[in-house]
Each structure stands twice: as C-alpha cells, then as structure tokens.
Amino acid sequence: MGLTQKQVADKLNIVESCYANWEQGRTEPNISALRKLCDILNTTLDELIN
C-alpha cells in the first residue's frame, strides 16, 4: 500500500512501536484493530491472517 509504519499506526490511533511489534510477531492485535487494519489495507480478515 506504500504506507509507513507510522502512517498505519496513526490511522489505527496507536503508537508506531505497537504496530511494529505486530509486524515482527512480538504481539498480536485485537479483533477491533484487525478490522481497522483490513479497512486501511483494503483486504479481508481471511486474507490478512492467512
């Protein structure tokens, strides 16, 4: 999508380090954050988690 971690984090209303931890597998987002992330990335939850 061409978005930086900071841009995605800002859209999710979270700090950048939280989003970076998701990408690196250190932590996992809750279902609400996953839904917002799907909207931002224009994808489905199934595509996102598989």
C-alpha distance matrix in Angstrom:
0.0 3.8 5.6 8.9 11.1 13.2 10.9 10.0 13.7 14.9 13.4 15.1 18.2 18.6 19.2 16.8 19.2 19.1 15.4 16.0 18.9 17.0 14.7 18.0 19.9 22.5 22.1 20.5 19.2 21.6 21.1 20.5 17.6 16.2 16.5 14.7 11.8 11.8 11.8 8.9 6.7 8.8 10.8 14.4 16.2 17.8 14.7 13.4 16.9 18.0
3.8 0.0 3.8 6.7 9.8 11.6 9.6 10.0 13.5 14.4 13.8 15.9 18.4 18.6 18.6 15.8 18.3 18.9 15.4 15.5 18.8 17.6 15.1 18.1 20.6 22.8 22.8 21.8 20.7 23.4 23.5 22.6 19.4 18.6 19.3 17.0 14.2 14.9 14.8 11.4 9.9 12.4 14.4 18.0 19.5 21.1 18.0 16.4 19.6 20.8
5.6 3.8 0.0 3.8 6.6 8.0 5.9 6.5 9.8 10.7 10.4 12.5 14.8 14.9 14.9 12.3 15.1 15.7 12.3 12.8 16.3 15.3 13.4 16.5 18.9 20.6 20.3 19.5 18.2 20.9 21.2 20.1 16.7 16.5 17.3 14.7 12.0 13.6 13.4 9.7 9.2 12.3 14.5 17.7 18.7 20.9 18.2 16.0 19.0 20.8
8.9 6.7 3.8 0.0 3.8 5.3 5.1 6.4 8.5 9.8 10.8 12.5 14.1 13.5 12.5 9.4 12.1 13.4 10.4 10.3 14.0 13.8 11.9 14.5 17.4 18.6 18.7 18.5 17.6 20.6 21.6 20.6 17.0 17.2 18.6 16.0 13.3 15.6 15.8 12.1 11.9 15.4 17.1 20.0 20.4 22.6 20.1 17.4 19.8 21.9
11.1 9.8 6.6 3.8 0.0 3.8 5.5 5.2 6.0 8.5 9.9 10.5 11.9 10.5 9.4 6.1 8.5 9.6 6.7 6.7 10.4 10.5 9.2 11.7 14.3 15.2 15.1 15.2 14.4 17.5 19.0 18.2 14.4 15.0 17.0 14.5 11.8 14.7 15.4 12.1 12.2 15.9 17.1 19.4 19.1 21.5 19.4 16.2 18.1 20.5
13.2 11.6 8.0 5.3 3.8 0.0 3.8 5.5 5.0 6.0 8.6 9.7 10.1 9.1 7.7 5.1 8.6 10.0 8.2 8.9 12.4 12.9 12.4 14.7 17.2 17.4 16.9 17.1 15.8 18.6 20.2 18.7 15.1 16.5 18.1 15.0 13.2 16.4 16.4 13.0 14.0 17.6 19.3 21.6 21.3 24.1 22.3 19.1 21.1 23.7
10.9 9.6 5.9 5.1 5.5 3.8 0.0 3.8 5.4 5.1 6.3 8.7 9.8 10.1 10.0 8.3 11.9 12.5 10.1 11.6 14.9 14.5 13.9 16.9 19.1 19.8 18.9 18.4 16.5 18.9 19.8 18.0 14.6 15.8 16.6 13.3 11.7 14.5 13.8 10.2 11.6 14.8 17.1 19.7 20.0 22.9 21.0 18.2 20.7 23.3
10.0 10.0 6.5 6.4 5.2 5.5 3.8 0.0 3.8 5.4 5.1 6.3 8.6 8.7 9.5 8.0 11.2 10.7 7.8 10.0 12.9 11.7 11.5 14.8 16.4 17.4 16.2 15.1 13.1 15.5 16.2 14.6 11.1 12.0 13.1 10.0 8.0 11.1 10.9 7.6 8.9 12.4 14.1 16.4 16.4 19.3 17.7 14.7 17.1 19.9
13.7 13.5 9.8 8.5 6.0 5.0 5.4 3.8 0.0 3.8 5.4 5.0 6.0 5.1 5.8 5.2 8.4 7.8 5.9 8.7 11.2 10.7 11.4 14.3 15.7 15.8 14.4 13.8 11.7 14.1 15.5 13.8 10.3 12.2 13.7 10.7 9.4 13.0 13.1 10.3 12.1 15.4 16.8 18.5 17.8 20.9 19.8 16.5 18.2 21.4
14.9 14.4 10.7 9.8 8.5 6.0 5.1 5.4 3.8 0.0 3.8 5.3 4.9 6.1 7.1 7.6 11.2 10.9 9.6 12.3 14.8 14.5 15.2 18.0 19.5 19.5 17.9 17.2 14.8 16.5 17.6 15.2 12.2 14.5 15.1 11.6 11.3 14.6 13.7 10.9 13.5 16.4 18.4 20.3 20.0 23.4 22.3 19.2 21.3 24.4
13.4 13.8 10.4 10.8 9.9 8.6 6.3 5.1 5.4 3.8 0.0 3.8 5.5 7.8 10.1 10.4 13.8 12.7 10.8 13.9 16.1 14.9 15.6 18.9 20.0 20.5 18.5 17.1 14.2 15.4 15.8 13.1 10.4 12.3 12.2 8.5 8.7 11.6 10.2 7.7 10.8 13.2 15.4 17.3 17.3 20.8 19.9 17.1 19.5 22.6
15.1 15.9 12.5 12.5 10.5 9.7 8.7 6.3 5.0 5.3 3.8 0.0 3.8 5.5 8.6 9.7 12.3 10.3 8.9 12.5 14.0 12.5 14.0 17.2 17.6 17.9 15.5 13.9 10.7 11.8 12.5 9.9 7.1 9.6 10.1 6.8 7.3 10.7 10.2 8.6 11.4 13.9 15.3 16.4 15.6 19.2 18.8 15.7 17.5 20.9
18.2 18.4 14.8 14.1 11.9 10.1 9.8 8.6 6.0 4.9 5.5 3.8 0.0 3.8 7.0 9.3 11.9 10.3 10.1 13.6 14.9 14.3 16.2 18.9 19.4 19.0 16.6 15.6 12.6 13.5 14.7 11.9 9.6 12.7 13.3 10.1 11.0 14.5 13.8 12.1 15.1 17.6 19.1 20.1 19.2 22.8 22.5 19.3 20.8 24.4
18.6 18.6 14.9 13.5 10.5 9.1 10.1 8.7 5.1 6.1 7.8 5.5 3.8 0.0 3.8 6.5 8.4 6.7 7.3 10.5 11.5 11.5 13.7 15.9 16.5 15.6 13.4 13.1 10.7 12.3 14.4 12.4 9.5 12.6 14.2 11.5 11.6 15.3 15.5 13.6 15.9 18.8 19.8 20.8 19.4 22.7 22.3 18.8 19.8 23.4
19.2 18.6 14.9 12.5 9.4 7.7 10.0 9.5 5.8 7.1 10.1 8.6 7.0 3.8 0.0 3.8 5.5 5.5 6.9 8.9 10.3 11.5 13.2 14.8 16.0 14.8 13.4 14.1 12.6 14.8 17.3 15.8 12.7 15.3 17.3 14.8 14.1 17.9 18.2 15.9 17.7 21.0 22.0 23.2 21.8 24.9 24.2 20.6 21.5 24.8
16.8 15.8 12.3 9.4 6.1 5.1 8.3 8.0 5.2 7.6 10.4 9.7 9.3 6.5 3.8 0.0 3.8 5.4 5.3 6.2 8.7 10.1 10.7 12.3 14.3 13.6 13.0 13.9 13.0 15.9 18.3 17.2 13.6 15.5 17.8 15.3 13.7 17.3 18.0 15.2 16.3 19.9 20.8 22.4 21.3 24.0 22.8 19.2 20.3 23.3
19.2 18.3 15.1 12.1 8.5 8.6 11.9 11.2 8.4 11.2 13.8 12.3 11.9 8.4 5.5 3.8 0.0 3.8 5.4 4.9 6.1 8.7 9.8 10.3 12.1 10.7 10.6 12.4 12.5 15.6 18.6 18.1 14.7 16.3 19.2 17.3 15.5 19.0 20.3 17.8 18.5 22.2 22.6 23.8 22.1 24.6 23.5 19.8 20.2 23.1
19.1 18.9 15.7 13.4 9.6 10.0 12.5 10.7 7.8 10.9 12.7 10.3 10.3 6.7 5.5 5.4 3.8 0.0 3.8 5.4 5.2 6.6 9.0 10.0 10.7 9.3 8.0 9.2 8.9 11.9 14.9 14.6 11.3 13.1 16.1 14.6 13.1 16.7 18.2 16.3 17.1 20.5 20.6 21.3 19.3 21.9 21.3 17.6 17.7 20.9
15.4 15.4 12.3 10.4 6.7 8.2 10.1 7.8 5.9 9.6 10.8 8.9 10.1 7.3 6.9 5.3 5.4 3.8 0.0 3.8 5.3 5.1 6.5 8.7 9.9 10.0 8.9 9.1 8.4 11.8 14.1 13.8 10.1 11.2 14.1 12.5 10.3 13.7 15.3 13.1 13.6 17.1 17.3 18.3 16.7 19.2 18.3 14.5 15.2 18.3
16.0 15.5 12.8 10.3 6.7 8.9 11.6 10.0 8.7 12.3 13.9 12.5 13.6 10.5 8.9 6.2 4.9 5.4 3.8 0.0 3.8 5.4 5.1 6.2 8.6 8.7 9.1 10.4 11.0 14.7 17.1 17.3 13.7 14.2 17.3 15.9 13.2 16.3 18.2 15.8 15.5 19.2 19.2 20.4 18.9 20.9 19.5 15.9 16.3 18.9
18.9 18.8 16.3 14.0 10.4 12.4 14.9 12.9 11.2 14.8 16.1 14.0 14.9 11.5 10.3 8.7 6.1 5.2 5.3 3.8 0.0 3.8 5.4 5.0 6.0 5.0 5.6 7.8 9.4 13.0 15.9 16.7 13.5 14.0 17.5 16.7 14.3 17.3 19.6 17.8 17.5 21.0 20.4 21.0 18.8 20.6 19.7 16.0 15.6 18.3
17.0 17.6 15.3 13.8 10.5 12.9 14.5 11.7 10.7 14.5 14.9 12.5 14.3 11.5 11.5 10.1 8.7 6.6 5.1 5.4 3.8 0.0 3.8 5.4 5.1 6.1 5.2 5.3 6.7 10.4 12.9 14.0 10.8 10.6 14.2 13.9 11.3 13.9 16.6 15.2 14.7 17.9 16.9 17.3 15.0 16.8 16.1 12.4 11.9 14.8
14.7 15.1 13.4 11.9 9.2 12.4 13.9 11.5 11.4 15.2 15.6 14.0 16.2 13.7 13.2 10.7 9.8 9.0 6.5 5.1 5.4 3.8 0.0 3.8 5.5 7.8 8.4 8.6 9.9 13.7 15.5 16.6 13.2 12.4 15.7 15.2 12.0 14.2 16.9 15.0 13.7 17.1 16.2 17.2 15.5 16.8 15.3 11.8 11.9 14.1
18.0 18.1 16.5 14.5 11.7 14.7 16.9 14.8 14.3 18.0 18.9 17.2 18.9 15.9 14.8 12.3 10.3 10.0 8.7 6.2 5.0 5.4 3.8 0.0 3.8 5.6 7.9 9.5 11.9 15.6 17.9 19.3 16.1 15.4 19.0 18.7 15.6 17.8 20.6 18.8 17.5 20.8 19.7 20.4 18.5 19.4 18.0 14.7 14.1 15.8
19.9 20.6 18.9 17.4 14.3 17.2 19.1 16.4 15.7 19.5 20.0 17.6 19.4 16.5 16.0 14.3 12.1 10.7 9.9 8.6 6.0 5.1 5.5 3.8 0.0 3.8 5.5 6.8 10.0 13.4 15.7 17.7 15.0 14.1 17.8 18.2 15.5 17.4 20.6 19.4 18.2 21.2 19.5 19.5 17.0 17.7 17.0 13.8 12.2 14.2
22.5 22.8 20.6 18.6 15.2 17.4 19.8 17.4 15.8 19.5 20.5 17.9 19.0 15.6 14.8 13.6 10.7 9.3 10.0 8.7 5.0 6.1 7.8 5.6 3.8 0.0 3.8 7.0 10.3 13.4 16.4 18.2 15.6 15.5 19.3 19.5 17.2 19.6 22.5 21.2 20.6 23.7 22.4 22.3 19.6 20.7 20.3 16.9 15.3 17.6
22.1 22.8 20.3 18.7 15.1 16.9 18.9 16.2 14.4 17.9 18.5 15.5 16.6 13.4 13.4 13.0 10.6 8.0 8.9 9.1 5.6 5.2 8.4 7.9 5.5 3.8 0.0 3.8 6.9 9.7 13.0 14.7 12.4 12.6 16.4 16.7 14.9 17.4 20.2 19.4 19.2 22.1 20.7 20.3 17.4 18.9 19.0 15.5 13.9 16.8
20.5 21.8 19.5 18.5 15.2 17.1 18.4 15.1 13.8 17.2 17.1 13.9 15.6 13.1 14.1 13.9 12.4 9.2 9.1 10.4 7.8 5.3 8.6 9.5 6.8 7.0 3.8 0.0 3.8 6.6 9.4 11.5 9.5 9.2 12.9 13.7 12.2 14.3 17.2 16.9 16.8 19.3 17.7 16.9 13.8 15.5 16.0 12.5 10.9 14.1
19.2 20.7 18.2 17.6 14.4 15.8 16.5 13.1 11.7 14.8 14.2 10.7 12.6 10.7 12.6 13.0 12.5 8.9 8.4 11.0 9.4 6.7 9.9 11.9 10.0 10.3 6.9 3.8 0.0 3.8 6.6 7.9 5.7 6.2 9.7 10.3 9.3 11.8 14.3 14.2 14.7 17.1 15.9 15.1 12.2 14.6 15.3 11.9 11.1 14.7
21.6 23.4 20.9 20.6 17.5 18.6 18.9 15.5 14.1 16.5 15.4 11.8 13.5 12.3 14.8 15.9 15.6 11.9 11.8 14.7 13.0 10.4 13.7 15.6 13.4 13.4 9.7 6.6 3.8 0.0 3.8 5.5 5.4 6.3 8.8 10.2 10.5 12.4 14.6 15.4 16.3 18.0 16.7 15.3 12.1 14.8 16.3 13.3 12.3 16.0
21.1 23.5 21.2 21.6 19.0 20.2 19.8 16.2 15.5 17.6 15.8 12.5 14.7 14.4 17.3 18.3 18.6 14.9 14.1 17.1 15.9 12.9 15.5 17.9 15.7 16.4 13.0 9.4 6.6 3.8 0.0 3.8 5.4 4.9 6.2 8.7 9.6 10.5 12.6 14.3 15.1 16.1 14.5 12.6 9.5 12.3 14.4 11.9 11.2 14.8
20.5 22.6 20.1 20.6 18.2 18.7 18.0 14.6 13.8 15.2 13.1 9.9 11.9 12.4 15.8 17.2 18.1 14.6 13.8 17.3 16.7 14.0 16.6 19.3 17.7 18.2 14.7 11.5 7.9 5.5 3.8 0.0 3.8 5.4 5.2 6.4 8.6 10.0 11.0 12.6 14.4 15.3 14.7 13.3 11.0 14.4 16.1 13.6 13.8 17.5
17.6 19.4 16.7 17.0 14.4 15.1 14.6 11.1 10.3 12.2 10.4 7.1 9.6 9.5 12.7 13.6 14.7 11.3 10.1 13.7 13.5 10.8 13.2 16.1 15.0 15.6 12.4 9.5 5.7 5.4 5.4 3.8 0.0 3.8 5.4 5.1 6.0 8.6 9.9 10.4 12.1 13.8 13.5 13.0 10.8 14.3 15.1 12.0 12.7 16.4
16.2 18.6 16.5 17.2 15.0 16.5 15.8 12.0 12.2 14.5 12.3 9.6 12.7 12.6 15.3 15.5 16.3 13.1 11.2 14.2 14.0 10.6 12.4 15.4 14.1 15.5 12.6 9.2 6.2 6.3 4.9 5.4 3.8 0.0 3.8 5.4 4.9 6.2 8.7 9.8 10.3 11.8 10.5 9.6 7.2 10.5 11.4 8.4 9.1 12.8
16.5 19.3 17.3 18.6 17.0 18.1 16.6 13.1 13.7 15.1 12.2 10.1 13.3 14.2 17.3 17.8 19.2 16.1 14.1 17.3 17.5 14.2 15.7 19.0 17.8 19.3 16.4 12.9 9.7 8.8 6.2 5.2 5.4 3.8 0.0 3.8 5.4 5.2 6.5 8.8 10.0 10.4 9.6 8.4 7.0 10.7 11.9 9.8 11.2 14.5
14.7 17.0 14.7 16.0 14.5 15.0 13.3 10.0 10.7 11.6 8.5 6.8 10.1 11.5 14.8 15.3 17.3 14.6 12.5 15.9 16.7 13.9 15.2 18.7 18.2 19.5 16.7 13.7 10.3 10.2 8.7 6.4 5.1 5.4 3.8 0.0 3.8 5.4 5.1 6.3 8.7 9.7 10.3 10.5 9.9 13.6 13.9 11.5 13.5 16.8
11.8 14.2 12.0 13.3 11.8 13.2 11.7 8.0 9.4 11.3 8.7 7.3 11.0 11.6 14.1 13.7 15.5 13.1 10.3 13.2 14.3 11.3 12.0 15.6 15.5 17.2 14.9 12.2 9.3 10.5 9.6 8.6 6.0 4.9 5.4 3.8 0.0 3.8 5.4 5.0 6.1 8.2 8.4 9.3 8.7 12.2 11.6 8.8 11.1 14.3
11.8 14.9 13.6 15.6 14.7 16.4 14.5 11.1 13.0 14.6 11.6 10.7 14.5 15.3 17.9 17.3 19.0 16.7 13.7 16.3 17.3 13.9 14.2 17.8 17.4 19.6 17.4 14.3 11.8 12.4 10.5 10.0 8.6 6.2 5.2 5.4 3.8 0.0 3.8 5.5 5.2 5.6 5.0 5.7 6.1 9.5 8.9 7.1 10.1 12.7
11.8 14.8 13.4 15.8 15.4 16.4 13.8 10.9 13.1 13.7 10.2 10.2 13.8 15.5 18.2 18.0 20.3 18.2 15.3 18.2 19.6 16.6 16.9 20.6 20.6 22.5 20.2 17.2 14.3 14.6 12.6 11.0 9.9 8.7 6.5 5.1 5.4 3.8 0.0 3.8 5.5 5.0 6.6 8.0 9.3 12.7 12.1 10.8 13.8 16.3
8.9 11.4 9.7 12.1 12.1 13.0 10.2 7.6 10.3 10.9 7.7 8.6 12.1 13.6 15.9 15.2 17.8 16.3 13.1 15.8 17.8 15.2 15.0 18.8 19.4 21.2 19.4 16.9 14.2 15.4 14.3 12.6 10.4 9.8 8.8 6.3 5.0 5.5 3.8 0.0 3.8 5.5 8.0 10.4 11.6 14.7 13.4 11.5 14.7 17.2
6.7 9.9 9.2 11.9 12.2 14.0 11.6 8.9 12.1 13.5 10.8 11.4 15.1 15.9 17.7 16.3 18.5 17.1 13.6 15.5 17.5 14.7 13.7 17.5 18.2 20.6 19.2 16.8 14.7 16.3 15.1 14.4 12.1 10.3 10.0 8.7 6.1 5.2 5.5 3.8 0.0 3.8 5.5 8.7 10.3 12.7 10.6 9.0 12.6 14.5
8.8 12.4 12.3 15.4 15.9 17.6 14.8 12.4 15.4 16.4 13.2 13.9 17.6 18.8 21.0 19.9 22.2 20.5 17.1 19.2 21.0 17.9 17.1 20.8 21.2 23.7 22.1 19.3 17.1 18.0 16.1 15.3 13.8 11.8 10.4 9.7 8.2 5.6 5.0 5.5 3.8 0.0 3.8 7.1 9.9 12.0 10.2 9.9 13.6 15.1
10.8 14.4 14.5 17.1 17.1 19.3 17.1 14.1 16.8 18.4 15.4 15.3 19.1 19.8 22.0 20.8 22.6 20.6 17.3 19.2 20.4 16.9 16.2 19.7 19.5 22.4 20.7 17.7 15.9 16.7 14.5 14.7 13.5 10.5 9.6 10.3 8.4 5.0 6.6 8.0 5.5 3.8 0.0 3.8 6.7 8.3 6.5 6.8 10.4 11.5
14.4 18.0 17.7 20.0 19.4 21.6 19.7 16.4 18.5 20.3 17.3 16.4 20.1 20.8 23.2 22.4 23.8 21.3 18.3 20.4 21.0 17.3 17.2 20.4 19.5 22.3 20.3 16.9 15.1 15.3 12.6 13.3 13.0 9.6 8.4 10.5 9.3 5.7 8.0 10.4 8.7 7.1 3.8 0.0 3.8 5.3 5.2 6.2 8.8 10.0
16.2 19.5 18.7 20.4 19.1 21.3 20.0 16.4 17.8 20.0 17.3 15.6 19.2 19.4 21.8 21.3 22.1 19.3 16.7 18.9 18.8 15.0 15.5 18.5 17.0 19.6 17.4 13.8 12.2 12.1 9.5 11.0 10.8 7.2 7.0 9.9 8.7 6.1 9.3 11.6 10.3 9.9 6.7 3.8 0.0 3.8 5.5 5.0 6.2 8.4
17.8 21.1 20.9 22.6 21.5 24.1 22.9 19.3 20.9 23.4 20.8 19.2 22.8 22.7 24.9 24.0 24.6 21.9 19.2 20.9 20.6 16.8 16.8 19.4 17.7 20.7 18.9 15.5 14.6 14.8 12.3 14.4 14.3 10.5 10.7 13.6 12.2 9.5 12.7 14.7 12.7 12.0 8.3 5.3 3.8 0.0 3.8 5.5 5.6 6.0
14.7 18.0 18.2 20.1 19.4 22.3 21.0 17.7 19.8 22.3 19.9 18.8 22.5 22.3 24.2 22.8 23.5 21.3 18.3 19.5 19.7 16.1 15.3 18.0 17.0 20.3 19.0 16.0 15.3 16.3 14.4 16.1 15.1 11.4 11.9 13.9 11.6 8.9 12.1 13.4 10.6 10.2 6.5 5.2 5.5 3.8 0.0 3.8 5.7 5.4
13.4 16.4 16.0 17.4 16.2 19.1 18.2 14.7 16.5 19.2 17.1 15.7 19.3 18.8 20.6 19.2 19.8 17.6 14.5 15.9 16.0 12.4 11.8 14.7 13.8 16.9 15.5 12.5 11.9 13.3 11.9 13.6 12.0 8.4 9.8 11.5 8.8 7.1 10.8 11.5 9.0 9.9 6.8 6.2 5.0 5.5 3.8 0.0 3.8 5.7
16.9 19.6 19.0 19.8 18.1 21.1 20.7 17.1 18.2 21.3 19.5 17.5 20.8 19.8 21.5 20.3 20.2 17.7 15.2 16.3 15.6 11.9 11.9 14.1 12.2 15.3 13.9 10.9 11.1 12.3 11.2 13.8 12.7 9.1 11.2 13.5 11.1 10.1 13.8 14.7 12.6 13.6 10.4 8.8 6.2 5.6 5.7 3.8 0.0 3.8
18.0 20.8 20.8 21.9 20.5 23.7 23.3 19.9 21.4 24.4 22.6 20.9 24.4 23.4 24.8 23.3 23.1 20.9 18.3 18.9 18.3 14.8 14.1 15.8 14.2 17.6 16.8 14.1 14.7 16.0 14.8 17.5 16.4 12.8 14.5 16.8 14.3 12.7 16.3 17.2 14.5 15.1 11.5 10.0 8.4 6.0 5.4 5.7 3.8 0.0
